[in-house]
Amino acid sequence: MAPARGQRLSRLCLVVQLELSSTTGGYTKPDRPQVFTMDDKLSAAVLEAFLQLHKQGLIYRDNRLVNWDCSLRTAVSDIEVHAHVSKP
């Protein structure tokens, strides 16, 4: 299955970022193939790993509060959240 246009654009952006980080002293591994999170094989492997961990009782599914960063559009770890209480 060919990746969608959005996935191709995301891959291109990642490749450009890798190239820029390597020219500015960033850390890259040129001897390893590029793998992206939306690749079918990687997604299947991640799903299989989660299923195995769930069967072994090492992880569970629950309804819990998730820290969501609207600007980054991703979940954020509890240790990365700085609570700020504003007074009315």
BAFI-3210 file (N, C-alpha, C; in Angstrom, 3 decimals, decimal comma, padded with zeros to 6 digits):
// residues 88
n [1|2|3|4|5|6|7|8|9|10|11|12|13|14|15|16|17|18|19|20|21|22|23|24|25|26|27|28|29|30|31|32|33|34|35|36|37|38|39|40|41|42|43|44|45|46|47|48|49|50|51|52|53|54|55|56|57|58|59|60|61|62|63|64|65|66|67|68|69|70|71|72|73|74|75|76|77|78|79|80|81|82|83|84|85|86|87|88]
n.u [000,841|000,653|001,995|-000,059|-000,574|-000,150|001,421|003,691|004,562|005,099|007,214|009,125|009,566|010,684|013,034|014,372|014,726|016,419|018,656|019,361|019,944|022,151|024,048|024,412|025,612|023,980|022,576|022,639|022,000|023,443|023,958|021,773|018,550|015,908|013,070|009,666|006,993|004,460|004,724|003,623|004,650|005,992|003,886|002,259|003,968|004,179|001,503|001,237|003,118|001,908|-000,443|000,630|001,860|-000,435|-001,818|-000,084|-000,536|000,914|000,389|-002,505|-005,838|-007,658|-010,010|-008,800|-007,551|-005,887|-003,038|-003,149|-001,576|-002,496|-001,266|000,927|-000,427|-000,489|-000,164|001,015|003,456|002,927|005,070|006,042|004,300|003,546|001,864|-000,449|-002,303|-004,818|-006,103|-009,460]
n.v [-001,171|002,137|005,047|007,683|011,075|012,929|011,418|011,049|013,684|014,188|012,384|013,509|015,950|014,987|013,793|016,046|017,418|015,597|015,740|018,441|018,430|016,777|018,288|020,326|019,299|017,466|014,281|011,471|008,331|007,170|004,639|003,051|002,059|004,353|004,591|005,057|006,130|005,661|003,612|000,555|-001,984|-001,334|-000,249|-002,517|-004,140|-002,690|-002,757|-005,530|-005,878|-004,374|-005,887|-008,311|-007,447|-006,646|-009,085|-010,357|-008,980|-006,724|-004,180|-002,059|-001,104|001,846|004,353|007,419|010,630|012,554|014,428|016,866|018,545|021,216|022,808|021,272|019,023|016,483|013,928|014,567|013,779|013,254|014,191|016,209|018,264|021,428|022,601|025,217|027,382|029,590|032,574|033,652]
n.w [000,000|-000,918|000,659|001,955|000,747|002,831|004,588|003,027|002,852|005,556|005,953|004,256|005,551|007,945|006,979|006,000|008,430|009,734|008,071|008,433|011,185|011,238|009,905|011,645|013,819|015,029|016,083|014,168|012,487|009,958|008,962|009,340|008,146|007,266|009,274|009,746|011,891|010,836|009,061|007,638|008,484|010,871|012,384|012,632|014,129|016,498|017,373|017,771|019,834|021,894|022,236|023,176|025,577|026,938|027,182|028,918|031,172|031,757|030,847|030,774|029,781|030,219|031,285|031,530|032,564|030,171|029,430|027,138|024,525|022,784|020,824|019,957|019,310|020,585|023,131|026,444|028,844|032,390|033,936|032,395|032,560|033,766|036,357|036,493|038,257|037,818|039,215|039,679]
ca.u [000,000|001,447|001,648|-000,877|000,175|000,253|002,522|004,886|005,011|005,696|008,520|010,033|009,924|011,602|014,321|015,010|015,164|017,587|019,787|019,767|020,551|023,472|024,982|024,627|026,161|022,963|022,877|021,924|022,610|023,332|024,114|020,503|017,492|014,923|011,803|008,736|005,971|003,268|005,009|002,739|005,348|006,247|002,592|001,846|004,846|003,790|000,225|001,514|003,793|000,910|-001,319|001,365|001,998|-001,755|-002,090|000,772|-000,961|001,910|-000,252|-003,950|-006,579|-008,525|-010,438|-008,038|-007,255|-004,664|-002,558|-003,110|-001,023|-003,245|-000,381|001,718|-001,387|000,003|-000,255|002,215|003,669|002,653|006,269|006,317|003,256|003,734|000,528|-000,599|-003,671|-005,079|-007,133|-010,513]
ca.v [000,000|003,367|006,003|008,821|012,310|013,492|010,619|011,358|015,011|014,033|011,732|014,494|016,888|014,296|013,635|017,366|017,675|014,755|016,310|019,683|018,141|016,188|019,338|021,235|018,535|016,595|012,854|010,637|007,029|006,967|003,237|002,358|002,540|005,233|003,957|006,066|005,554|005,286|002,475|-000,573|-003,026|-000,831|-000,148|-003,875|-004,619|-001,980|-003,334|-006,874|-005,722|-003,955|-007,021|-009,251|-006,852|-006,676|-010,482|-010,693|-008,166|-005,685|-002,899|-002,171|-000,029|002,462|005,720|008,302|011,959|012,639|015,789|017,076|019,825|021,602|023,333|020,159|017,990|015,203|013,737|014,988|013,034|013,990|014,872|017,351|019,261|022,384|023,058|026,654|027,675|031,025|033,065|034,366]
ca.w [000,000|-001,023|001,708|001,561|000,489|004,121|005,111|002,222|003,266|006,886|005,777|003,670|006,622|008,861|006,305|006,000|009,799|009,996|007,338|009,099|012,484|011,039|009,489|012,774|014,940|015,607|016,127|013,203|012,236|008,519|008,598|009,553|007,252|007,869|009,602|010,209|012,753|010,092|008,185|007,934|009,254|012,221|013,063|012,971|015,202|017,729|017,786|018,300|021,132|022,880|022,515|024,016|026,912|027,557|027,541|030,056|032,316|032,034|030,565|030,790|029,146|031,216|031,004|032,416|032,067|029,384|029,219|025,692|024,093|021,569|019,779|019,436|018,921|021,090|024,572|027,166|030,084|033,628|034,439|031,534|032,759|034,857|036,748|036,724|038,692|037,705|040,132|038,937]
c.u [000,889|001,027|000,840|-000,006|000,686|001,428|003,801|005,447|005,685|007,081|009,541|010,490|010,916|012,987|015,073|015,523|016,392|018,824|020,286|020,453|021,942|024,492|025,266|025,111|025,154|023,359|022,024|022,669|022,484|023,438|022,817|019,441|016,515|013,622|010,914|007,582|004,725|003,519|004,157|003,410|005,590|004,949|002,102|002,680|004,488|002,476|000,429|002,182|002,802|-000,034|-000,641|001,516|000,670|-002,104|-001,292|000,412|000,006|001,396|-001,762|-004,575|-007,556|-008,970|-009,755|-007,845|-005,914|-004,303|-002,353|-002,573|-001,667|-002,327|000,473|000,845|-000,886|-000,222|001,086|002,279|003,367|003,875|006,648|005,324|003,592|002,365|000,551|-002,057|-003,864|-006,218|-008,169|-010,524]
c.v [001,237|004,345|007,167|010,060|012,934|012,738|010,905|012,712|014,952|013,404|012,719|015,491|016,258|014,134|014,956|017,698|016,849|015,313|017,579|019,396|017,537|017,244|020,314|020,495|017,650|015,143|012,116|009,322|006,724|005,507|002,434|002,913|003,438|004,469|005,036|005,415|005,109|004,152|001,281|-001,629|-002,574|-000,740|-001,528|-004,425|-003,965|-002,539|-004,706|-006,800|-005,317|-005,097|-008,033|-008,723|-006,868|-008,090|-010,904|-009,887|-007,042|-004,280|-003,121|-000,966|000,524|003,828|006,631|009,644|011,935|014,108|015,985|018,457|020,182|022,111|022,233|019,026|016,599|015,129|014,088|014,221|013,903|014,759|016,079|018,500|020,116|022,955|024,552|026,919|029,177|031,411|033,839|035,864]
c.w [000,000|000,066|001,145|001,408|001,794|004,723|004,345|002,615|004,632|006,797|005,227|004,731|007,598|008,251|006,294|007,397|010,156|009,313|008,018|010,429|012,313|010,610|010,616|014,013|015,619|015,498|015,109|013,041|010,755|008,089|008,774|008,610|008,000|008,081|010,190|010,954|012,005|009,094|008,613|008,804|010,693|013,009|013,499|014,127|016,535|018,260|018,408|019,671|022,215|023,233|023,429|025,446|027,662|028,018|028,774|031,300|032,668|031,712|030,583|030,099|030,165|030,709|032,008|031,747|031,331|029,215|027,727|025,390|022,760|020,464|019,154|018,906|019,313|022,593|025,212|028,478|031,299|034,118|033,585|031,735|033,966|035,188|037,020|037,044|038,614|038,652|039,340|039,206]
res [m|a|p|a|r|g|q|r|l|s|r|l|c|l|v|v|q|l|e|l|s|s|t|t|g|g|y|t|k|p|d|r|p|q|v|f|t|m|d|d|k|l|s|a|a|v|l|e|a|f|l|q|l|h|k|q|g|l|i|y|r|d|n|r|l|v|n|w|d|c|s|l|r|t|a|v|s|d|i|e|v|h|a|h|v|s|k|p]
***
